[in-house]
Amino acid sequence: MTILTAKVAGCPHVTACTPPIAGKIPVNTVAAMHLAGADEIYILGGVQAVAAMAIGTPTMKKVNFIAGPGNAFVAETKRQLFGEEIGIDLPAGPTEILIVADEHADPFTVATDLLSQAEHGPDSPAVLITNSKTVGEQTIKEVERLLKILPTADIAGVSWARLGEVNVVKDLDEAYKLADKYAYEHVQILTQNPREALTKMSNYGALFLGEKTCVSYGDKCIGTNHVLPTRGAARYTGGCKYPKTQLLESRCKTRLISAVWVGKFLRTVTYQEVTDPKESGKLGRLCGRAARAENFEGHARSGDVRAQKYLGDSFEWI
């Protein structure tokens, strides 16, 4: 999502880094990077990857601009190197999910979707805001049940234990106001009238409207760019976007407008909404395949839920 965007923008040279998975080369990710147009690909992640790109090494040419999400350490490294060493896209990491649900929401679906993002790392917050005490209590029970059978429970369980929250409010207006205070990266709306959030909310990286549209679709297959603001940055910035310049070319000058102009006070945000049940199910199948190729079982299960509900697919874990 960053390589392809940069190449479309006209960047002549893109350096890409991706970490190993369980000590092995992530062949699916490398293939995707190659197909997206990366000029150099390194099996390297974390602080060391950001530092190598920003400063340069005997084998890696220094870049001028770094884009993409990561964990808290990656985000902090980008922040510290920003300015004299490199330009950056925006604060992006660790992953966050917030779900606004009413009394009609399915606790099983809510729990599955919360855990789909909690598996990103042990520092990924997962928050539910609901006007139904019953939905809140049942969601907690479903999370506890699912953690017993989720292959990535050793990560997702830590996130849930440390940073999981369930907030019960009096009505949806209060829920939207509270959600705006969190200003989270991913905000999923599981209510009878999900489009209401478009007028009720303003602080989010991306909205996912209705049960047919899960955050994992944004991660894997729905199409919008998924480099989004975290840690409250959604209060002042939107998602990742690039002007048509050579931002990643290490030999060119970075053309960023630093003066205050109208655009400095505007945010570009996105929302996703799948309305056709069958198409949601098809996306679920695609999401499942794409997520499992990267060993993100929790993400895959968000897709499974939709494939099961809308296409009748059968899954052993459900």
NUROVEX-28484 format. One line per field, with one value per residue (C-alpha): residue number from 1; residue in one letter; chain; x, y, z. Coordinates in nm, 3 decimals, m for minus. Each point is the difference from the previous one (the first is absolute). Last residue first. Layout:
num NUM	...
residuo A	...
cadena A	...
px X	...
py Y	...
pz Z	...
# end
This chain:
num 318	317	316	315	314	313	312	311	310	309	308	307	306	305	304	303	302	301	300	299	298	297	296	295	294	293	292	291	290	289	288	287	286	285	284	283	282	281	280	279	278	277	276	275	274	273	272	271	270	269	268	267	266	265	264	263	262	261	260	259	258	257	256	255	254	253	252	251	250	249	248	247	246	245	244	243	242	241	240	239	238	237	236	235	234	233	232	231	230	229	228	227	226	225	224	223	222	221	220	219	218	217	216	215	214	213	212	211	210	209	208	207	206	205	204	203	202	201	200	199	198	197	196	195	194	193	192	191	190	189	188	187	186	185	184	183	182	181	180	179	178	177	176	175	174	173	172	171	170	169	168	167	166	165	164	163	162	161	160	159	158	157	156	155	154	153	152	151	150	149	148	147	146	145	144	143	142	141	140	139	138	137	136	135	134	133	132	131	130	129	128	127	126	125	124	123	122	121	120	119	118	117	116	115	114	113	112	111	110	109	108	107	106	105	104	103	102	101	100	99	98	97	96	95	94	93	92	91	90	89	88	87	86	85	84	83	82	81	80	79	78	77	76	75	74	73	72	71	70	69	68	67	66	65	64	63	62	61	60	59	58	57	56	55	54	53	52	51	50	49	48	47	46	45	44	43	42	41	40	39	38	37	36	35	34	33	32	31	30	29	28	27	26	25	24	23	22	21	20	19	18	17	16	15	14	13	12	11	10	9	8	7	6	5	4	3	2	1
residuo I	W	E	F	S	D	G	L	Y	K	Q	A	R	V	D	G	S	R	A	H	G	E	F	N	E	A	R	A	A	R	G	C	L	R	G	L	K	G	S	E	K	P	D	T	V	E	Q	Y	T	V	T	R	L	F	K	G	V	W	V	A	S	I	L	R	T	K	C	R	S	E	L	L	Q	T	K	P	Y	K	C	G	G	T	Y	R	A	A	G	R	T	P	L	V	H	N	T	G	I	C	K	D	G	Y	S	V	C	T	K	E	G	L	F	L	A	G	Y	N	S	M	K	T	L	A	E	R	P	N	Q	T	L	I	Q	V	H	E	Y	A	Y	K	D	A	L	K	Y	A	E	D	L	D	K	V	V	N	V	E	G	L	R	A	W	S	V	G	A	I	D	A	T	P	L	I	K	L	L	R	E	V	E	K	I	T	Q	E	G	V	T	K	S	N	T	I	L	V	A	P	S	D	P	G	H	E	A	Q	S	L	L	D	T	A	V	T	F	P	D	A	H	E	D	A	V	I	L	I	E	T	P	G	A	P	L	D	I	G	I	E	E	G	F	L	Q	R	K	T	E	A	V	F	A	N	G	P	G	A	I	F	N	V	K	K	M	T	P	T	G	I	A	M	A	A	V	A	Q	V	G	G	L	I	Y	I	E	D	A	G	A	L	H	M	A	A	V	T	N	V	P	I	K	G	A	I	P	P	T	C	A	T	V	H	P	C	G	A	V	K	A	T	L	I	T	M
cadena A	A	A	A	A	A	A	A	A	A	A	A	A	A	A	A	A	A	A	A	A	A	A	A	A	A	A	A	A	A	A	A	A	A	A	A	A	A	A	A	A	A	A	A	A	A	A	A	A	A	A	A	A	A	A	A	A	A	A	A	A	A	A	A	A	A	A	A	A	A	A	A	A	A	A	A	A	A	A	A	A	A	A	A	A	A	A	A	A	A	A	A	A	A	A	A	A	A	A	A	A	A	A	A	A	A	A	A	A	A	A	A	A	A	A	A	A	A	A	A	A	A	A	A	A	A	A	A	A	A	A	A	A	A	A	A	A	A	A	A	A	A	A	A	A	A	A	A	A	A	A	A	A	A	A	A	A	A	A	A	A	A	A	A	A	A	A	A	A	A	A	A	A	A	A	A	A	A	A	A	A	A	A	A	A	A	A	A	A	A	A	A	A	A	A	A	A	A	A	A	A	A	A	A	A	A	A	A	A	A	A	A	A	A	A	A	A	A	A	A	A	A	A	A	A	A	A	A	A	A	A	A	A	A	A	A	A	A	A	A	A	A	A	A	A	A	A	A	A	A	A	A	A	A	A	A	A	A	A	A	A	A	A	A	A	A	A	A	A	A	A	A	A	A	A	A	A	A	A	A	A	A	A	A	A	A	A	A	A	A	A	A	A	A	A	A	A	A	A	A	A	A	A	A	A	A	A	A	A	A	A	A	A	A	A	A	A	A
px m1.705	0.350	m0.080	m0.110	m0.296	m0.094	m0.366	0.056	m0.116	0.052	0.284	0.194	m0.056	0.130	0.288	0.119	0.030	0.163	0.274	0.099	0.036	0.206	0.260	0.268	0.080	m0.146	m0.279	m0.100	m0.017	m0.205	m0.243	m0.038	m0.085	m0.268	m0.138	0.003	m0.223	m0.229	m0.023	m0.086	m0.279	m0.140	m0.004	0.043	0.377	0.096	0.345	0.079	0.290	0.164	0.181	0.061	0.003	0.176	0.339	m0.183	m0.086	0.367	0.278	0.339	0.184	m0.098	0.192	0.213	0.270	0.308	0.108	0.269	m0.173	m0.317	m0.277	m0.173	0.030	m0.311	m0.366	m0.129	m0.033	m0.281	m0.008	m0.317	m0.135	0.157	m0.088	m0.219	0.096	0.339	m0.155	0.260	m0.053	m0.025	m0.061	0.199	m0.284	m0.042	m0.349	m0.045	m0.226	0.249	0.234	0.013	m0.317	m0.186	0.145	m0.180	m0.337	m0.277	m0.310	m0.081	m0.046	0.224	0.376	0.137	0.362	0.263	m0.249	m0.108	m0.310	m0.306	m0.378	m0.044	0.176	m0.095	m0.365	0.109	m0.006	m0.379	m0.080	0.334	0.338	0.224	0.372	0.257	0.360	0.278	m0.151	m0.104	m0.070	m0.191	m0.197	m0.108	m0.131	m0.214	m0.126	m0.097	m0.174	m0.216	m0.050	m0.171	0.058	0.361	0.167	0.377	0.184	0.378	0.300	0.343	0.192	m0.204	m0.120	0.348	0.147	m0.272	0.058	0.368	m0.012	m0.347	0.144	m0.129	m0.348	m0.174	0.007	m0.002	m0.339	m0.166	0.142	m0.100	m0.349	m0.046	0.112	m0.238	m0.287	0.059	0.014	m0.297	m0.204	0.103	m0.131	0.086	0.334	0.363	0.248	0.377	0.296	0.342	0.306	0.309	0.049	0.008	m0.211	m0.215	m0.216	m0.126	m0.190	m0.078	m0.243	m0.161	m0.064	m0.142	m0.241	m0.109	m0.070	m0.174	m0.248	m0.113	m0.369	0.050	0.232	0.369	0.283	0.324	0.346	0.313	0.362	0.324	0.332	0.082	m0.026	0.106	0.009	0.180	0.359	0.279	0.355	0.328	m0.035	m0.372	m0.135	0.258	m0.154	m0.356	0.086	0.175	m0.300	m0.240	0.226	0.027	m0.377	m0.066	m0.006	m0.174	0.136	0.189	0.362	0.137	0.348	0.163	0.357	0.137	0.021	0.311	0.266	m0.277	m0.236	m0.118	m0.377	m0.029	0.224	m0.167	m0.348	0.105	0.189	m0.296	m0.224	0.039	0.247	m0.031	0.106	m0.167	0.142	m0.176	m0.350	m0.261	m0.325	0.070	0.329	m0.160	m0.278	0.257	0.196	m0.319	m0.086	0.355	0.025	0.361	0.012	0.106	m0.354	m0.100	0.293	m0.038	m0.092	0.200	m0.054	0.223	m0.176	0.177	m0.160	m0.283	m0.271	m0.311	m0.112	0.329	m0.056	m0.356	0.115	0.272	m0.214	m0.298
py m2.115	m0.159	m0.280	0.235	m0.048	0.242	0.104	0.295	0.293	m0.112	m0.247	0.224	0.293	m0.189	m0.142	0.352	0.093	m0.340	0.085	0.308	m0.217	m0.256	0.252	m0.245	0.213	m0.243	m0.050	0.366	m0.012	m0.320	0.113	0.348	m0.151	m0.224	0.290	0.225	m0.258	0.000	0.378	m0.021	m0.245	0.223	0.316	0.315	0.015	0.331	0.153	0.349	0.228	0.307	0.300	0.265	0.376	0.274	m0.038	m0.003	0.369	0.099	0.023	m0.032	m0.333	m0.122	m0.323	m0.057	m0.237	0.064	m0.285	m0.266	m0.216	m0.028	m0.058	0.336	0.034	0.208	m0.052	0.077	m0.299	m0.106	m0.188	0.038	0.301	0.256	0.220	m0.194	m0.324	0.037	m0.147	m0.275	m0.122	0.152	m0.228	m0.187	m0.212	0.136	m0.086	m0.321	m0.239	m0.291	m0.054	0.251	0.183	m0.330	m0.081	0.307	m0.164	0.103	m0.220	0.072	0.369	0.294	m0.014	0.349	0.100	0.200	0.143	0.333	0.149	m0.189	0.061	0.079	m0.305	m0.201	0.004	m0.222	m0.295	0.000	m0.331	0.008	m0.169	0.298	m0.083	0.268	m0.068	0.250	0.129	0.353	m0.112	0.322	m0.049	m0.344	0.160	0.243	m0.281	m0.213	0.290	0.047	m0.377	m0.009	m0.052	m0.119	m0.336	m0.002	m0.327	0.021	m0.212	0.153	m0.231	m0.321	0.046	0.078	m0.298	m0.229	0.115	m0.096	m0.349	m0.036	m0.016	m0.353	0.100	m0.288	0.103	0.370	m0.060	m0.088	0.302	0.230	m0.153	0.058	0.363	0.046	m0.143	0.257	0.296	m0.116	m0.041	0.341	0.155	0.358	m0.120	0.112	m0.280	0.052	m0.202	0.154	m0.148	m0.018	m0.378	m0.005	m0.025	m0.271	0.266	0.093	m0.320	m0.033	0.292	m0.134	m0.344	0.150	0.226	m0.286	m0.225	0.284	0.045	0.364	0.086	0.177	0.254	m0.026	0.251	m0.192	0.143	m0.155	0.110	m0.104	0.115	0.199	0.265	0.357	0.168	m0.023	0.061	0.228	m0.104	0.086	0.364	m0.006	m0.336	m0.232	0.012	m0.042	m0.283	m0.183	0.055	m0.147	m0.300	m0.062	0.029	m0.259	0.069	0.198	0.122	0.282	0.112	0.297	0.112	m0.337	m0.113	m0.276	m0.346	m0.218	0.205	0.139	0.298	0.245	m0.001	m0.339	m0.174	0.175	m0.101	m0.362	m0.016	0.136	m0.280	m0.212	m0.153	m0.243	0.259	0.076	0.241	0.149	m0.058	m0.009	m0.127	m0.345	m0.016	0.111	m0.259	m0.275	0.105	m0.008	m0.350	m0.125	0.113	m0.128	m0.213	0.068	m0.014	0.264	0.200	0.378	0.206	0.283	0.180	0.248	0.194	0.167	0.197	0.153	0.097	0.025	m0.339	m0.141	0.151	m0.132	m0.347	m0.008	0.140	m0.233
pz 1.421	0.015	m0.247	m0.275	m0.235	m0.276	m0.013	m0.233	0.216	0.358	m0.058	m0.238	0.238	0.304	m0.203	m0.085	0.366	0.042	m0.247	0.201	0.310	m0.193	m0.111	m0.122	m0.307	m0.254	0.254	m0.040	m0.380	m0.009	0.270	m0.148	m0.339	0.153	0.201	m0.307	m0.167	0.304	m0.006	m0.370	0.080	0.274	m0.220	0.211	0.051	0.163	0.035	0.128	m0.072	0.146	m0.150	0.263	m0.045	0.195	m0.171	m0.333	0.035	0.008	0.257	m0.165	m0.001	m0.346	m0.054	m0.306	0.121	m0.212	m0.222	0.031	0.260	m0.203	0.253	m0.034	m0.375	m0.034	m0.083	0.349	0.234	0.230	0.329	0.202	0.184	0.228	0.297	0.243	m0.178	0.172	0.315	0.035	m0.357	m0.350	m0.301	m0.263	m0.136	m0.351	m0.122	m0.203	0.191	0.009	0.290	0.282	m0.100	m0.023	0.344	0.135	m0.072	m0.240	m0.023	0.364	m0.069	m0.088	0.030	0.073	m0.059	0.190	0.247	0.151	m0.167	0.124	0.001	m0.369	m0.147	0.310	m0.109	m0.288	0.244	0.045	0.172	0.180	m0.037	m0.083	m0.025	0.082	m0.103	0.083	0.320	0.096	0.362	0.064	m0.321	0.123	0.318	m0.199	m0.223	0.299	0.170	m0.308	m0.006	0.336	0.376	m0.019	0.069	m0.059	m0.061	m0.002	m0.107	0.061	0.232	0.002	m0.358	m0.131	0.185	m0.131	m0.358	0.017	0.156	m0.152	m0.353	m0.062	0.126	0.180	0.368	m0.096	m0.161	0.331	0.185	m0.285	m0.006	0.374	m0.033	m0.293	0.204	0.276	m0.241	m0.206	0.319	0.134	m0.322	m0.099	m0.130	m0.024	m0.064	0.007	m0.127	0.068	m0.179	0.225	0.003	m0.381	m0.315	0.164	0.168	m0.347	m0.076	0.371	m0.012	m0.317	0.146	0.321	m0.188	m0.226	0.298	0.185	m0.292	m0.005	0.049	0.335	m0.160	m0.088	m0.043	m0.058	0.057	m0.148	0.037	m0.174	0.145	m0.197	m0.270	0.078	m0.343	m0.336	0.094	m0.122	0.076	0.172	0.111	0.058	0.109	0.156	0.348	m0.123	m0.237	0.284	0.227	m0.257	m0.056	0.374	0.052	m0.272	m0.370	m0.273	m0.334	m0.165	0.013	m0.197	m0.100	m0.051	0.078	m0.226	0.152	m0.035	0.182	0.222	m0.022	0.264	m0.047	m0.169	0.252	0.294	m0.112	m0.052	0.331	0.197	m0.117	m0.311	m0.244	m0.286	m0.257	m0.334	m0.260	m0.303	0.134	m0.278	0.154	m0.146	0.189	0.326	m0.043	m0.063	0.309	0.206	m0.119	0.057	0.360	0.045	0.314	0.360	0.134	m0.257	m0.138	m0.008	m0.309	m0.155	m0.330	m0.186	m0.276	m0.293	m0.283	0.209	m0.249	0.216	m0.132	0.130	0.344	0.024	m0.106	0.264	0.283	m0.026
# end
